[in-house]
Amino acid sequence: MRPNALKRLFAEGKSALNGWLHIPSSASTEVMAHQGFDSLTIDMQHGLAMVESSLPMLQAMSTTDVTPLARVPWNEPGVIMKMLDLGCYGIICPMVNSREECEAFVGACRYPPLGYRSYGPTRVKYYAGADYPAHANDEVLTFAMIETAAAMENLDAIASTPGLDGLYVGPADLSQSLGGKPGADFTEGPVPDALDTILAAAKKHNLVAGLHNGSAAYAKAMIEKGFQLVTVQSDLGFLAKEAKNVVRGVKGSADSQTNSPY
């Protein structure tokens, strides 16, 4: 089986830079795949990609060694299994708030006896190799998103779920759930303390800690802090920012617009 390069980076104690794909296009995905990211995540929750548009995006990633991931729309086993069959080497699951929900998520990513994933590696057997089914349970990465007050209350129980590989922080939802405002790159309010708590839980249970960031500078600081998977903005955010810079450079001004970090 083609090895999961991202998993090997984590095993060596290294950090990884993850790209975020909102645009449902094989062309833009191919461009992103050639920029040096360690992994690329198709965002099916708040991005514009669906299952049908994800296939050509994954095929575009295959032109490089980038590790393909997906953030699924919800903790729903059908979509999770479909994305794994299409070739994703890891799943980021949103709004995991309890040990029970985390067990359901992880179980959908593992073949029996470790889970209840249905057998049918339609495309992934060509991308990963014919021996994929024998090694998938060891290679596929599972990230539970911690982004609510309920998840923080149940953090230790979630983090101790067998088969879970990492905790991925959604800073905007986490901030709102803890009484703050949505956003990213928090230096005050409830989120910084929550990040410390999540990092401690990840270390205790030998998990990877991941975080979405609004800037490269903040992401570098979070790597120093202990996060091993950092994402900065998204392809759509990059497009909007650079286009706005061009408009400002030529016209001297541009309409103000706030872009979501993810």
N, C-alpha and C positions, 0 to 999 in steps of 0.2 A: 504493500500500500504506500502511496505517496505520503511522506511524513507530514505532520502538522507542524510547520516551521514556527508558528506562533507559540505552540506548546513547548517547543524546545527552547525558545528564548526565555520563557518563564522559568523553565527547569534550571536554566543557567543563572537565574537571578537577574536577568536583564529586563529592560523595559521595552515596550513596543508602541509605535505610533500608528494609530488607527485612523483611516479615512472614512468619512460618512457620506453615503450616497442618497440624496433626495431625488435626483433627476432620474426618471425611468428610461435611460438611454444607454445602449451598448457603446455608442460613440464616446459619450462623456465618461462612462465607466472605464473604457480603454485608456483614455487620457489620464484619468486618476491612477489607474493601475501602473502607469509608467513613470510616476513621479517619486517613487521610493518609499511609499508607505509599507509598513510591515503587514498590514491587513486592511481590508475594505469591508465596511458593513452596509448592506442594503437595508435601508430603513423603511420597513413596511408599516410602521405604526403612524408616524407623522410625515414620512416622506411620501412620494407619489407612486412608488413601485408597488405592484401587485404580483401575484404568483406568475402570471403570464409574462410580464415584462422582466421578471427576475432571471429567467432562463438565459436570454441573450446577454444580460449583464454578467452573469456568472461565466458564460462562454468568453466574453471579452476579458475578464480577469485571468482566464486561463492562458492568455498570451504572455503572462509574467509569472513570477513566483509568489505573488501576493496571496495571503491567506484569506479565503472568502468566508465572510460571516453574514448573519442577518439578524436584525431586530424584528421579531415577529409582531403582529398587531396586538396580540393578547396571549394569555396562557391557554392556548387552544391546541390540542395535540395534532389535529389534522393538518394545520398549516405548518407546525413545527416539523412534523415528519415529512411533509412535502418538500420543504426547503432543504432538509438533509438529503433527501433522495435526489434533488436537483444538483447537489454538490457543495452545500455549505459545510464548512469544517467547524462551525461554532454557532451557537444561538444565544442571543441576548433577549431575555424575556422580561417585559415590562410589568410593573405593579405587582411584584411578589411580596405578599404581606404576612405570610405565615409558613410554618414548617410544612403543613399539609399542601399548600399551593406549590411550594418549592419541590416537594416530592413528586407531585403530578408533573411539573415541568421537566425535572431531571428524568423521570421515568419515560417520558415521550421521546427522549433523546437516546435511550439505551435499549438495545435488543435484549430479549430474555436471556438469562434469568435476572439481569440487573435492572430491567425495565420492561416496558410493554410496547416498544416501538415495533410497528408492523414491518415485515420484510418486503422489500421492493426497491432496491437501489438502482432505479431506472437510468439516470444519467451518471450518478456519482461513481458507478463501477468503471466507467470509461475515463473519468477524470482522475479518480484515486487509484484504480487498479482492480483487477478481478478478485483479489483477496480482501477487498474492502470489508465485507461483512465480518470477517474473522478478527479485524482490528479496530472496527469503528468505535466500539465501546471505550477503547483506550485513547483514541485520537480526537474524537469530537469534544469540543469545549462547551461548557454550560455556564452562562452568566445570569444570575438573578439580579434584576434591577432593584435597588434600594432607593425608594423615592417617596415614602410616606411615613407619617408618625407611627402608624401601625407596624410597619416594617422595622422601624427603629426599636420599638418595644419588643419585637420578636426576633431581634437581630441574631442573638446567639443560637436560637433554635433553627433559624433559616441557615445560618452559616455552618451548622453541624450536619446538614443534610448529606447523606452518602451520595457520592457521584457529582456533587456540585464542585465546579472548578473556580468560580470567581463571583465577586460582588461588583456590580457596575452601578455607579451613582448617577441618577438623573437629578442634577442640581436644581432645576427650575421647579419641578414638582415637589421635591423634598423641601425646598424653601417655603413654598406655598403651604404645604401640609404642616410645617412647623410654625406657621404664623408670619412668615416673611413674604417678600415679593418674588415673582419668577425672575430668572436671570441666570448668570453664570459668573465664574471667577469671583466668588464671594470672599471677602476679607473681613466682614463683620456680619452681625446677625446670628441666627441659629445654625447656619450651615457649617462654618468652620469647625465648631465643636463636634457636630455630627460626623464630619469627615474623619476626625481623630478617632471617634468611636468605631466607625466602620473599618478604618485601617487596623485598629487593635483587634477587632473580631476576625478580620482576614488573616492577620498574623497568627492568632491563636489557633485557627482551624486550617492553616496552611493553604489559604486561598489567594488568588490573584485579586487585587483591588483595581477597579477601573473607574474612570471619571470622564465626563464630557466637559470640555473647556471652551472658553470663548476666544482665547488668545494663545499664541505659542509661548509667550513669557510665563503665563500662569501654568501652562501644561508642564514646562520645564521645572517650575517650582514644585509642582505636585509630584513629579518623578523624584525629585530630591526628598520629598516628604515620605515617599514609599509606594506611590501608585505605579503599577507596572504596565497598565494599559491606559493610554491617554488619547483622547480624540479632540481635535480642534475644529470647531465650526462644521461646515458641510460643503459639498460641491456647489449647491445652490447659493450658500452664503458667500463662497469665494467669488462666484460669478457676479452676484449683486454688488459686492464690495469693490471689485476691480472696475466694473462698469461705472459705478458711481464716482470712483477716482478719476476715470477718464472724462466724465461729464464735468466734474469740478475743474479738472485741468484745462479744459477747453472753454467752458462757459463761466467758470469762476464760482459756481454754486450749484447745488442740487437739492431737490426736495428731501427733507428729513424723513428717514424711514428706519424703523427698528426691526432688525432681523433676529429671529430666534436662533440661539446657538445650536439647536438641534431639533 
